[in-house]
Amino acid sequence: MVWTNKNNRNIGQNSSGKRMHITKRRRSIAFSIIALVIAVCASCSVSYKFNGASIDYSKTKTIEIADFPIRSSYVWGPMGPMFNNKLKDEFANNTRLIQVKRNGDLKIEGEITQYSQRNKSVSSDGHSAQTELSITVNVRFTNNTNHDEDFEKQFSATASYETTQSLVSVQEELVTQMIDDIVDQIFNATVANW
């Protein structure tokens, strides 16, 4: 059975034809939008660097990282090797730079100038409640591909512990935390260019 309206038009046939025309038009619009999105995506290139390093590897291929001697009057023996290993590992794990003994495109050198502790807070009975440890490292950075980026500056980190604890029991953990912090600062200052 075919329905008709007042003008005696065949509604069933017109509706079906209209639906087909609308469906074809929607498909055409959808394909146009998809083609536009593909074209836009193809013309854009996004580069993510999760480690924060921004190095032009076509110019900068090598890095020389000298061992940092301890020049502080107060010394904890393992601190030097811990710092030197962590600094070298940071660049090995987060860049494609090849570490060399001399003549690197980048050069990092310096010394651990301070390792100290001081009373941070006092309890109500007048005794020390917390002790703060601090490490300061002096860094000389040379960029042999762009000497405008050369610098010499100090990086520091601190960590606290309760005076009820002995330094011996917390020293390794706190020194590790401070070294991680300082190495991050050095990495960001030298190759991240924030």
TORVEX-548790 format. One line per field, with one value per atom (N, C-alpha, C): atom name; x, y, z; residue number from 1; residue in one letter. Coordinates in Angstrom, 1 decimal, m for minus. Atoms other than C-alpha are relative to their C-alpha. Layout:
atomo <- (CA; ...)
c1 <- (X; ...)
c2 <- (Y; ...)
c3 <- (Z; ...)
num <- (NUM; ...)
residuo <- (A; ...)
//
This chain:
atomo <- (N; CA; C; N; CA; C; N; CA; C; N; CA; C; N; CA; C; N; CA; C; N; CA; C; N; CA; C; N; CA; C; N; CA; C; N; CA; C; N; CA; C; N; CA; C; N; CA; C; N; CA; C; N; CA; C; N; CA; C; N; CA; C; N; CA; C; N; CA; C; N; CA; C; N; CA; C; N; CA; C; N; CA; C; N; CA; C; N; CA; C; N; CA; C; N; CA; C; N; CA; C; N; CA; C; N; CA; C; N; CA; C; N; CA; C; N; CA; C; N; CA; C; N; CA; C; N; CA; C; N; CA; C; N; CA; C; N; CA; C; N; CA; C; N; CA; C; N; CA; C; N; CA; C; N; CA; C; N; CA; C; N; CA; C; N; CA; C; N; CA; C; N; CA; C; N; CA; C; N; CA; C; N; CA; C; N; CA; C; N; CA; C; N; CA; C; N; CA; C; N; CA; C; N; CA; C; N; CA; C; N; CA; C; N; CA; C; N; CA; C; N; CA; C; N; CA; C; N; CA; C; N; CA; C; N; CA; C; N; CA; C; N; CA; C; N; CA; C; N; CA; C; N; CA; C; N; CA; C; N; CA; C; N; CA; C; N; CA; C; N; CA; C; N; CA; C; N; CA; C; N; CA; C; N; CA; C; N; CA; C; N; CA; C; N; CA; C; N; CA; C; N; CA; C; N; CA; C; N; CA; C; N; CA; C; N; CA; C; N; CA; C; N; CA; C; N; CA; C; N; CA; C; N; CA; C; N; CA; C; N; CA; C; N; CA; C; N; CA; C; N; CA; C; N; CA; C; N; CA; C; N; CA; C; N; CA; C; N; CA; C; N; CA; C; N; CA; C; N; CA; C; N; CA; C; N; CA; C; N; CA; C; N; CA; C; N; CA; C; N; CA; C; N; CA; C; N; CA; C; N; CA; C; N; CA; C; N; CA; C; N; CA; C; N; CA; C; N; CA; C; N; CA; C; N; CA; C; N; CA; C; N; CA; C; N; CA; C; N; CA; C; N; CA; C; N; CA; C; N; CA; C; N; CA; C; N; CA; C; N; CA; C; N; CA; C; N; CA; C; N; CA; C; N; CA; C; N; CA; C; N; CA; C; N; CA; C; N; CA; C; N; CA; C; N; CA; C; N; CA; C; N; CA; C; N; CA; C; N; CA; C; N; CA; C; N; CA; C; N; CA; C; N; CA; C; N; CA; C; N; CA; C; N; CA; C; N; CA; C; N; CA; C; N; CA; C; N; CA; C; N; CA; C; N; CA; C; N; CA; C; N; CA; C; N; CA; C; N; CA; C; N; CA; C; N; CA; C; N; CA; C; N; CA; C; N; CA; C; N; CA; C; N; CA; C; N; CA; C; N; CA; C; N; CA; C; N; CA; C; N; CA; C; N; CA; C; N; CA; C; N; CA; C; N; CA; C; N; CA; C; N; CA; C; N; CA; C; N; CA; C; N; CA; C; N; CA; C; N; CA; C; N; CA; C; N; CA; C; N; CA; C; N; CA; C; N; CA; C)
c1 <- (0.8; 0.0; 0.9; m0.7; 1.3; m0.8; 0.7; 0.3; 0.2; m0.1; m0.5; m0.4; 0.3; m0.7; m1.1; 1.1; m3.1; 0.3; m0.3; m1.3; 0.1; 0.0; m1.6; 1.4; m1.4; 2.2; 0.1; m0.3; 3.5; 1.1; m0.9; 5.0; 1.0; m1.0; 6.6; 1.1; m1.1; 8.6; 0.8; m0.8; 9.6; 0.9; m0.8; 10.7; 1.2; m1.1; 12.8; 1.0; m1.0; 14.4; 0.7; m0.6; 14.9; 1.0; m1.0; 16.5; 1.3; m1.1; 18.8; 0.9; m0.7; 19.8; 0.7; m0.6; 20.4; 1.2; m1.0; 22.4; 1.3; m1.1; 24.6; 0.7; m0.6; 25.2; 0.7; m0.7; 26.1; 1.3; m1.2; 28.6; 1.0; m0.9; 30.1; 0.6; m0.6; 30.5; 0.9; m0.8; 31.9; 1.4; m1.3; 34.5; 0.8; m0.7; 35.4; 0.7; m0.6; 36.0; 1.2; m1.1; 38.1; 1.2; m1.1; 40.1; 0.8; m0.6; 40.7; 0.8; m0.8; 41.8; 1.3; m1.2; 44.2; 1.0; m0.9; 45.6; 0.7; m0.5; 46.1; 1.0; m0.9; 47.7; 1.3; m1.2; 50.0; 1.0; m0.9; 51.3; 0.6; m0.5; 52.0; 0.9; m0.9; 54.9; 0.3; m0.2; 55.0; 1.1; m1.1; 58.1; 0.0; 0.0; 57.9; 1.3; m1.3; 61.0; m0.3; 0.5; 59.9; 1.1; m1.0; 63.3; 0.4; m0.3; 63.4; 1.2; m1.2; 66.6; m0.3; 0.2; 66.7; 1.4; m1.3; 69.9; m0.1; 0.0; 70.6; 1.1; m1.0; 72.3; 0.8; m0.8; 73.4; 1.3; m1.2; 75.9; 0.7; m0.5; 76.3; m0.1; 0.1; 77.3; 0.7; m0.8; 79.7; 0.0; 0.0; 80.0; 1.2; m1.1; 83.0; m0.5; 0.4; 82.1; 1.2; m1.1; 85.0; m0.5; 0.4; 85.0; 0.2; 0.0; 84.2; 0.7; m0.6; 86.6; m0.7; 0.6; 85.5; 1.0; m0.9; 86.9; m0.6; 0.6; 84.7; 0.9; m0.8; 86.3; m0.7; 0.7; 83.6; m0.3; 0.0; 83.6; m0.7; 0.5; 81.6; 0.5; m0.7; 83.7; m0.8; 0.7; 81.1; m0.7; 0.7; 79.6; 0.6; m0.6; 82.1; m0.3; 0.3; 81.7; m1.5; 1.4; 77.9; m0.4; 0.3; 77.7; 0.5; m0.6; 80.1; m0.8; 0.7; 78.3; m1.4; 1.4; 74.8; 0.0; 0.0; 75.8; 0.3; m0.3; 77.3; m1.2; 1.2; 74.3; m1.2; 1.1; 71.9; 0.1; m0.2; 73.4; 0.0; 0.1; 73.8; m1.4; 1.4; 70.2; m1.0; 1.0; 68.5; 0.4; m0.4; 70.5; 0.6; m0.7; 72.1; 1.5; m1.4; 75.4; 1.0; m1.0; 78.5; 1.0; m1.0; 80.7; 1.4; m1.4; 84.3; 0.9; m0.9; 87.4; 0.5; m0.5; 88.5; m0.6; 0.4; 87.5; m1.5; 1.5; 83.7; m0.6; 0.8; 81.2; m0.5; 0.4; 79.9; 1.0; m0.9; 82.1; m0.6; 0.5; 81.0; 1.1; m1.1; 83.6; m0.3; 0.2; 83.7; 0.5; m0.4; 84.0; m1.2; 0.9; 81.9; 0.6; m0.6; 82.6; m0.5; 0.4; 80.5; m0.9; 0.9; 78.9; 0.0; 0.0; 77.7; m1.4; 1.2; 75.1; m0.2; 0.3; 73.4; m1.3; 1.3; 70.6; m1.0; 1.0; 67.4; m1.1; 1.1; 64.8; 0.4; m0.2; 64.8; m1.3; 1.2; 62.4; m0.4; 0.4; 60.5; 0.9; m1.0; 63.2; 1.3; m1.2; 65.8; 1.1; m0.9; 67.5; m0.4; 0.2; 67.9; m1.0; 1.0; 64.9; 0.3; m0.3; 66.0; 1.4; m1.3; 69.3; m0.1; 0.1; 69.7; 1.4; m1.2; 72.3; 0.0; 0.0; 73.4; 1.2; m1.1; 75.6; 0.0; m0.2; 76.9; 1.0; m0.9; 78.5; 0.3; m0.4; 80.4; 0.2; 0.0; 79.9; 0.5; m0.5; 81.8; m0.5; 0.5; 79.9; 0.5; m0.5; 81.4; m0.7; 0.6; 79.5; 0.8; m1.0; 82.1; m0.7; 0.8; 79.3; m0.6; 0.6; 77.9; 0.5; m0.6; 80.0; m0.8; 0.9; 77.2; m0.7; 0.7; 75.8; 0.9; m1.0; 79.0; m0.4; 0.2; 78.6; 0.8; m0.5; 80.0; m0.9; 0.9; 77.6; m0.1; 0.1; 76.8; m1.4; 1.3; 74.0; 0.0; 0.1; 72.8; m1.3; 1.2; 70.3; 0.2; 0.0; 69.3; m1.0; 0.9; 67.6; 0.1; 0.0; 66.6; m0.3; 0.3; 66.4; m0.2; 0.3; 65.1; 1.3; m1.2; 67.9; 0.0; 0.1; 66.6; 0.7; m0.7; 68.1; 1.5; m1.4; 71.8; 0.3; m0.4; 73.5; 0.4; m0.5; 75.0; m1.2; 1.2; 71.5; m0.7; 0.8; 70.1; 0.9; m0.9; 73.2; m0.1; 0.0; 73.2; m1.3; 1.3; 69.5; m0.1; 0.1; 69.7; 1.0; m1.0; 72.9; m0.5; 0.5; 71.3; m1.1; 1.1; 68.2; 0.6; m0.6; 70.4; 0.8; m0.7; 72.6; m1.0; 1.0; 69.5; m0.5; 0.5; 68.3; 1.0; m1.1; 71.6; 0.2; m0.2; 72.1; m1.2; 1.1; 68.6; 0.2; m0.3; 69.5; 1.0; m1.1; 72.7; m0.5; 0.5; 71.0; m0.9; 0.9; 68.3; 0.8; m0.7; 70.8; 0.9; m0.9; 73.1; m0.6; 0.5; 71.0; m1.5; 1.5; 67.3; m0.4; 0.3; 67.4; m1.5; 1.4; 64.1; m0.2)
c2 <- (m1.2; 0.0; 1.2; m1.3; 3.5; 1.1; m1.1; 6.5; 1.2; m1.2; 9.8; 1.1; m1.2; 13.3; 0.8; m0.8; 16.1; 0.3; m0.3; 16.8; m1.3; 1.3; 13.1; m0.4; 0.5; 12.6; m1.3; 1.3; 9.2; 0.2; m0.3; 9.7; m1.1; 1.1; 6.3; 0.1; 0.0; 6.7; 1.2; m1.2; 10.3; m0.1; 0.2; 9.5; m0.8; 1.0; 6.6; 0.7; m0.7; 8.7; 1.1; m1.1; 11.6; m0.6; 0.7; 9.2; m0.4; 0.4; 7.9; 1.2; m1.2; 11.4; 0.5; m0.5; 12.5; m0.9; 1.0; 9.3; 0.2; m0.2; 9.8; 1.3; m1.2; 13.4; 0.0; 0.2; 12.5; m0.7; 0.8; 9.9; 0.9; m0.9; 12.5; 1.0; m0.9; 15.0; m0.7; 0.8; 12.3; m0.3; 0.3; 11.3; 1.3; m1.2; 14.9; 0.4; m0.3; 15.5; m1.0; 1.0; 12.3; 0.3; m0.3; 13.3; 1.3; m1.3; 16.8; m0.3; 0.3; 15.3; m0.8; 0.7; 12.9; 0.9; m0.9; 15.7; 0.9; m0.8; 17.9; m0.8; 0.9; 15.0; m0.3; 0.4; 14.1; 1.2; m1.2; 17.7; 0.5; m0.4; 18.0; m1.1; 1.1; 16.2; 0.5; m0.4; 16.3; m0.9; 0.7; 15.3; 0.1; 0.0; 14.3; m0.5; 0.5; 14.0; m0.1; 0.2; 12.5; 0.3; m0.2; 12.9; 1.5; m1.4; 16.6; 0.5; m0.4; 16.5; 0.6; m0.6; 18.8; 0.2; 0.0; 18.0; m0.2; 0.1; 18.5; m1.0; 1.1; 15.1; 0.1; m0.1; 16.2; 0.8; m0.9; 18.7; m0.6; 0.4; 17.2; m1.6; 1.5; 13.5; m0.6; 0.6; 13.1; 0.9; m0.7; 14.1; m0.5; 0.4; 14.1; 0.4; m0.3; 13.8; m0.4; 0.3; 14.1; m0.5; 0.4; 12.5; 1.3; m1.1; 15.1; m0.4; 0.2; 15.1; 0.7; m0.6; 15.9; 1.0; m1.0; 19.2; 0.6; m0.5; 19.5; m0.5; 0.3; 19.5; m1.2; 1.1; 17.0; m1.0; 1.0; 13.8; m1.3; 1.4; 10.6; m0.8; 0.7; 8.2; m0.4; 0.5; 6.6; 1.1; m1.0; 9.9; 0.3; m0.3; 10.6; m1.0; 1.0; 7.4; m0.1; 0.0; 7.5; 1.1; m1.2; 11.0; m0.2; 0.1; 10.3; m1.1; 1.1; 7.0; 0.5; m0.4; 8.6; 1.1; m1.0; 11.6; m0.6; 0.6; 9.4; m0.9; 0.8; 7.0; 0.9; m0.9; 9.9; 0.4; m0.4; 11.0; m1.3; 1.2; 7.4; m0.5; 0.5; 6.5; 0.9; m1.0; 9.7; 0.8; m0.7; 10.8; m1.1; 0.9; 9.2; 0.5; m0.5; 11.0; m1.1; 1.0; 8.8; 0.7; m0.5; 9.3; m0.3; 0.2; 9.9; 0.5; m0.4; 10.5; 1.4; m1.3; 13.7; 0.5; m0.6; 16.2; m0.2; 0.2; 15.8; 1.3; m1.2; 18.1; 0.7; m0.6; 18.7; m0.5; 0.4; 18.7; 0.4; m0.3; 18.5; m0.3; 0.2; 18.9; 0.8; m0.8; 20.2; m0.7; 0.6; 19.2; 0.1; 0.0; 18.4; 1.0; m1.1; 21.6; m0.1; 0.0; 21.0; m1.2; 1.0; 18.2; 0.4; m0.5; 19.5; m0.4; 0.2; 19.1; 1.1; m1.1; 21.7; m0.3; 0.2; 21.8; 0.8; m0.7; 22.6; 0.5; m0.4; 22.8; m0.4; 0.2; 22.9; m0.4; 0.4; 21.1; 0.9; m0.9; 22.7; m0.1; 0.0; 21.5; 0.6; m0.7; 23.4; m0.8; 0.9; 20.4; 0.0; 0.1; 19.9; m1.2; 1.0; 18.1; m0.6; 0.5; 17.8; 0.5; m0.4; 17.9; 0.0; m0.1; 19.0; m0.3; 0.3; 17.5; 0.8; m0.6; 19.4; m0.3; 0.3; 18.8; 1.2; m1.0; 21.5; m0.5; 0.5; 20.7; 1.2; m1.0; 23.2; m0.6; 0.6; 22.5; 1.0; m0.7; 23.8; m0.7; 0.6; 23.1; 0.7; m0.5; 23.6; m0.7; 0.5; 23.3; 0.4; m0.3; 23.1; 0.2; m0.3; 23.4; 1.4; m1.3; 26.6; 0.5; m0.5; 28.4; 1.0; m0.9; 30.8; m0.7; 0.8; 28.0; m0.5; 0.4; 27.5; 0.7; m0.6; 28.2; m0.7; 0.6; 27.6; 0.4; m0.3; 27.4; m1.1; 1.0; 25.6; m0.5; 0.7; 23.1; m0.6; 0.5; 22.2; m0.8; 0.8; 19.8; m0.2; 0.3; 19.2; m1.1; 1.0; 16.5; 0.0; m0.1; 16.3; m1.4; 1.2; 13.6; 0.4; m0.3; 13.4; m0.3; 0.2; 13.8; m1.3; 1.3; 10.7; m1.1; 1.0; 8.8; 0.3; m0.2; 8.3; 0.3; m0.3; 9.8; m1.3; 1.2; 6.4; m0.8; 0.8; 4.8; 0.7; m0.6; 7.4; 0.6; m0.8; 8.8; m0.5; 0.5; 6.5; 0.4; m0.3; 7.0; 1.5; m1.4; 10.8; 0.5; m0.4; 11.2; m0.4; 0.5; 9.1; 1.0; m1.0; 11.5; 1.3; m1.3; 14.6; m0.1; 0.2; 13.2; m0.1; 0.1; 12.3; 1.4; m1.4; 15.9; 0.8; m0.8; 17.5; m0.4; 0.5; 15.3; 0.4; m0.5; 16.2; 1.5; m1.4; 19.9; 0.2; m0.1; 19.4; m0.4; 0.4; 17.5; 1.0; m1.0; 20.1; 1.3; m1.2; 23.0; m0.2; 0.2; 21.4; m0.4; 0.5; 19.6; 0.1; m0.1; 20.3; 1.3; m1.3; 24.0; 0.4; m0.3; 24.7; 1.5)
c3 <- (0.0; 0.0; 0.0; 0.1; m0.9; 0.5; m0.6; 1.1; m0.9; 0.7; m0.5; 0.9; m0.8; 0.8; m0.7; 0.6; m0.1; m1.5; 1.4; m3.4; m0.8; 0.7; m4.3; m0.4; 0.2; m4.1; 0.7; m0.6; m3.3; 1.1; m1.2; 0.2; 0.2; m0.2; 0.5; m1.0; 1.0; m2.7; 0.2; m0.3; m1.9; 1.2; m1.2; 1.6; m0.2; 0.2; 0.5; m0.9; 0.8; m2.2; 0.7; m0.8; 0.2; 1.0; m1.0; 2.8; m0.7; 0.7; 0.2; m0.3; 0.4; m0.9; 1.3; m1.3; 2.8; 0.4; m0.4; 3.5; m0.8; 0.9; 0.5; 0.3; m0.3; 1.4; 1.3; m1.3; 5.0; m0.2; 0.3; 3.7; m0.6; 0.7; 1.4; 1.0; m1.0; 4.3; 0.9; m0.9; 6.6; m0.7; 0.7; 3.9; m0.2; 0.2; 3.3; 1.3; m1.3; 7.1; 0.3; m0.2; 7.3; m0.8; 0.9; 4.3; 0.5; m0.5; 5.8; 1.3; m1.2; 9.2; m0.4; 0.4; 7.5; m0.7; 0.6; 5.4; 1.1; m1.1; 8.5; 0.8; m0.8; 10.5; m0.8; 0.8; 7.6; m0.1; 0.2; 7.3; 1.3; m1.3; 11.1; 0.4; m0.6; 12.8; 1.4; m1.4; 16.6; 0.5; m0.6; 18.4; 1.6; m1.4; 22.1; 0.5; m0.7; 24.3; 1.5; m1.4; 27.6; 1.0; m1.0; 29.2; 0.1; 0.0; 28.4; m0.8; 0.7; 26.4; m1.4; 1.3; 23.4; m0.6; 0.6; 21.5; m1.5; 1.5; 17.8; m0.2; 0.2; 17.2; m1.3; 1.3; 13.7; 0.3; m0.3; 15.4; 1.3; m1.3; 18.9; 0.1; 0.0; 19.0; 1.3; m1.1; 22.0; 1.2; m1.2; 25.6; 0.9; m0.9; 28.0; 1.4; m1.4; 31.7; 0.9; m0.9; 34.0; 1.4; m1.4; 37.5; 0.8; m0.9; 40.1; 1.3; m1.3; 43.0; 1.2; m1.2; 46.6; 0.5; m0.5; 47.7; 1.3; m1.2; 50.8; 1.2; m1.2; 54.3; 0.7; m0.6; 55.5; m1.1; 1.1; 53.4; 0.5; m0.2; 53.2; m1.2; 1.1; 51.1; m1.2; 1.1; 48.9; m0.9; 0.7; 47.8; m1.3; 1.3; 45.1; m1.1; 1.1; 43.1; m0.3; 0.2; 43.7; m1.0; 0.9; 42.1; m1.4; 1.4; 39.2; m0.8; 0.7; 38.3; m0.4; 0.3; 38.5; m1.1; 1.0; 36.4; m1.4; 1.3; 33.6; m0.4; 0.3; 33.8; m0.5; 0.4; 33.4; m1.5; 1.4; 30.1; m0.9; 0.8; 28.9; m0.2; 0.1; 29.6; m0.6; 0.5; 28.5; m1.2; 1.2; 25.5; m0.9; 0.9; 22.4; m0.1; 0.1; 23.1; 0.4; m0.2; 23.0; 1.0; m1.1; 26.2; m0.5; 0.5; 25.3; 1.2; m1.1; 27.5; m0.3; 0.3; 25.7; m1.3; 1.2; 23.0; m0.3; 0.3; 23.4; m0.5; 0.5; 21.7; 1.2; m1.2; 25.2; 1.1; m1.0; 28.3; 1.4; m1.4; 32.0; 0.9; m1.0; 34.8; 1.2; m1.2; 38.3; 1.2; m1.3; 41.9; 1.0; m1.2; 45.0; 1.0; m0.8; 47.0; 1.4; m1.4; 50.1; 0.3; m0.6; 52.1; 1.5; m1.3; 55.4; 0.7; m0.7; 58.1; 1.0; m1.0; 60.4; 0.7; m0.7; 62.9; m0.8; 0.8; 61.1; 0.9; m0.9; 63.9; 1.4; m1.4; 67.7; 0.6; m0.7; 69.9; 1.2; m1.1; 72.8; 1.2; m1.1; 75.3; m0.4; 0.3; 73.4; m0.7; 0.7; 71.7; m1.5; 1.4; 68.0; m0.3; 0.4; 66.5; m1.4; 1.3; 62.9; m0.5; 0.5; 61.1; m1.5; 1.4; 57.5; m0.6; 0.7; 55.2; m1.3; 1.3; 52.1; m0.8; 1.0; 49.0; m1.0; 1.0; 46.7; m1.0; 1.0; 43.4; m1.0; 0.9; 41.2; m1.4; 1.3; 37.5; m1.1; 1.2; 34.4; m1.2; 1.2; 31.2; m1.2; 1.2; 27.8; m1.2; 1.2; 24.5; m1.1; 1.1; 21.8; m1.4; 1.2; 19.1; 0.1; m0.3; 20.7; 1.3; m1.2; 23.2; 0.8; m0.7; 24.0; 1.2; m1.1; 26.2; 1.1; m1.1; 28.3; 1.3; m1.3; 32.0; 1.1; m1.3; 35.5; 1.0; m1.1; 38.3; 1.0; m1.1; 41.6; 0.0; m0.1; 42.1; 1.4; m1.4; 45.6; 0.2; m0.5; 47.3; 1.5; m1.5; 50.9; 0.3; m0.6; 52.9; 1.5; m1.4; 56.5; 0.6; m0.7; 59.1; 1.5; m1.4; 62.7; 0.8; m0.8; 65.3; 0.8; m0.7; 67.0; m0.8; 0.9; 64.0; 0.0; 0.2; 63.6; m1.5; 1.4; 60.5; m0.7; 0.6; 59.8; m0.6; 0.4; 59.5; m1.2; 1.1; 57.0; m1.1; 0.9; 55.2; m1.4; 1.3; 52.2; m0.8; 0.6; 51.5; m0.3; 0.2; 51.9; m1.0; 1.0; 49.9; m1.4; 1.3; 47.1; m0.5; 0.4; 47.1; m0.5; 0.4; 47.0; m1.3; 1.3; 44.2; m1.1; 1.1; 42.1; m0.3; 0.2; 42.6; m0.7; 0.6; 41.7; m1.5; 1.4; 38.6; m0.9; 0.8; 37.4; m0.3; 0.3; 37.8; m1.0; 0.9; 35.9; m1.4; 1.3; 33.1; m0.6; 0.6; 32.7; m0.4; 0.4; 32.7; m1.2; 1.0; 30.2; m1.4; 1.3; 27.6; m0.2; 0.2; 28.3; m0.5; 0.5; 27.6; 0.3; m0.4; 29.5; m0.3)
num <- (1; 1; 1; 2; 2; 2; 3; 3; 3; 4; 4; 4; 5; 5; 5; 6; 6; 6; 7; 7; 7; 8; 8; 8; 9; 9; 9; 10; 10; 10; 11; 11; 11; 12; 12; 12; 13; 13; 13; 14; 14; 14; 15; 15; 15; 16; 16; 16; 17; 17; 17; 18; 18; 18; 19; 19; 19; 20; 20; 20; 21; 21; 21; 22; 22; 22; 23; 23; 23; 24; 24; 24; 25; 25; 25; 26; 26; 26; 27; 27; 27; 28; 28; 28; 29; 29; 29; 30; 30; 30; 31; 31; 31; 32; 32; 32; 33; 33; 33; 34; 34; 34; 35; 35; 35; 36; 36; 36; 37; 37; 37; 38; 38; 38; 39; 39; 39; 40; 40; 40; 41; 41; 41; 42; 42; 42; 43; 43; 43; 44; 44; 44; 45; 45; 45; 46; 46; 46; 47; 47; 47; 48; 48; 48; 49; 49; 49; 50; 50; 50; 51; 51; 51; 52; 52; 52; 53; 53; 53; 54; 54; 54; 55; 55; 55; 56; 56; 56; 57; 57; 57; 58; 58; 58; 59; 59; 59; 60; 60; 60; 61; 61; 61; 62; 62; 62; 63; 63; 63; 64; 64; 64; 65; 65; 65; 66; 66; 66; 67; 67; 67; 68; 68; 68; 69; 69; 69; 70; 70; 70; 71; 71; 71; 72; 72; 72; 73; 73; 73; 74; 74; 74; 75; 75; 75; 76; 76; 76; 77; 77; 77; 78; 78; 78; 79; 79; 79; 80; 80; 80; 81; 81; 81; 82; 82; 82; 83; 83; 83; 84; 84; 84; 85; 85; 85; 86; 86; 86; 87; 87; 87; 88; 88; 88; 89; 89; 89; 90; 90; 90; 91; 91; 91; 92; 92; 92; 93; 93; 93; 94; 94; 94; 95; 95; 95; 96; 96; 96; 97; 97; 97; 98; 98; 98; 99; 99; 99; 100; 100; 100; 101; 101; 101; 102; 102; 102; 103; 103; 103; 104; 104; 104; 105; 105; 105; 106; 106; 106; 107; 107; 107; 108; 108; 108; 109; 109; 109; 110; 110; 110; 111; 111; 111; 112; 112; 112; 113; 113; 113; 114; 114; 114; 115; 115; 115; 116; 116; 116; 117; 117; 117; 118; 118; 118; 119; 119; 119; 120; 120; 120; 121; 121; 121; 122; 122; 122; 123; 123; 123; 124; 124; 124; 125; 125; 125; 126; 126; 126; 127; 127; 127; 128; 128; 128; 129; 129; 129; 130; 130; 130; 131; 131; 131; 132; 132; 132; 133; 133; 133; 134; 134; 134; 135; 135; 135; 136; 136; 136; 137; 137; 137; 138; 138; 138; 139; 139; 139; 140; 140; 140; 141; 141; 141; 142; 142; 142; 143; 143; 143; 144; 144; 144; 145; 145; 145; 146; 146; 146; 147; 147; 147; 148; 148; 148; 149; 149; 149; 150; 150; 150; 151; 151; 151; 152; 152; 152; 153; 153; 153; 154; 154; 154; 155; 155; 155; 156; 156; 156; 157; 157; 157; 158; 158; 158; 159; 159; 159; 160; 160; 160; 161; 161; 161; 162; 162; 162; 163; 163; 163; 164; 164; 164; 165; 165; 165; 166; 166; 166; 167; 167; 167; 168; 168; 168; 169; 169; 169; 170; 170; 170; 171; 171; 171; 172; 172; 172; 173; 173; 173; 174; 174; 174; 175; 175; 175; 176; 176; 176; 177; 177; 177; 178; 178; 178; 179; 179; 179; 180; 180; 180; 181; 181; 181; 182; 182; 182; 183; 183; 183; 184; 184; 184; 185; 185; 185; 186; 186; 186; 187; 187; 187; 188; 188; 188; 189; 189; 189; 190; 190; 190; 191; 191; 191; 192; 192; 192; 193; 193; 193; 194; 194; 194)
residuo <- (M; M; M; V; V; V; W; W; W; T; T; T; N; N; N; K; K; K; N; N; N; N; N; N; R; R; R; N; N; N; I; I; I; G; G; G; Q; Q; Q; N; N; N; S; S; S; S; S; S; G; G; G; K; K; K; R; R; R; M; M; M; H; H; H; I; I; I; T; T; T; K; K; K; R; R; R; R; R; R; R; R; R; S; S; S; I; I; I; A; A; A; F; F; F; S; S; S; I; I; I; I; I; I; A; A; A; L; L; L; V; V; V; I; I; I; A; A; A; V; V; V; C; C; C; A; A; A; S; S; S; C; C; C; S; S; S; V; V; V; S; S; S; Y; Y; Y; K; K; K; F; F; F; N; N; N; G; G; G; A; A; A; S; S; S; I; I; I; D; D; D; Y; Y; Y; S; S; S; K; K; K; T; T; T; K; K; K; T; T; T; I; I; I; E; E; E; I; I; I; A; A; A; D; D; D; F; F; F; P; P; P; I; I; I; R; R; R; S; S; S; S; S; S; Y; Y; Y; V; V; V; W; W; W; G; G; G; P; P; P; M; M; M; G; G; G; P; P; P; M; M; M; F; F; F; N; N; N; N; N; N; K; K; K; L; L; L; K; K; K; D; D; D; E; E; E; F; F; F; A; A; A; N; N; N; N; N; N; T; T; T; R; R; R; L; L; L; I; I; I; Q; Q; Q; V; V; V; K; K; K; R; R; R; N; N; N; G; G; G; D; D; D; L; L; L; K; K; K; I; I; I; E; E; E; G; G; G; E; E; E; I; I; I; T; T; T; Q; Q; Q; Y; Y; Y; S; S; S; Q; Q; Q; R; R; R; N; N; N; K; K; K; S; S; S; V; V; V; S; S; S; S; S; S; D; D; D; G; G; G; H; H; H; S; S; S; A; A; A; Q; Q; Q; T; T; T; E; E; E; L; L; L; S; S; S; I; I; I; T; T; T; V; V; V; N; N; N; V; V; V; R; R; R; F; F; F; T; T; T; N; N; N; N; N; N; T; T; T; N; N; N; H; H; H; D; D; D; E; E; E; D; D; D; F; F; F; E; E; E; K; K; K; Q; Q; Q; F; F; F; S; S; S; A; A; A; T; T; T; A; A; A; S; S; S; Y; Y; Y; E; E; E; T; T; T; T; T; T; Q; Q; Q; S; S; S; L; L; L; V; V; V; S; S; S; V; V; V; Q; Q; Q; E; E; E; E; E; E; L; L; L; V; V; V; T; T; T; Q; Q; Q; M; M; M; I; I; I; D; D; D; D; D; D; I; I; I; V; V; V; D; D; D; Q; Q; Q; I; I; I; F; F; F; N; N; N; A; A; A; T; T; T; V; V; V; A; A; A; N; N; N; W; W; W)
//
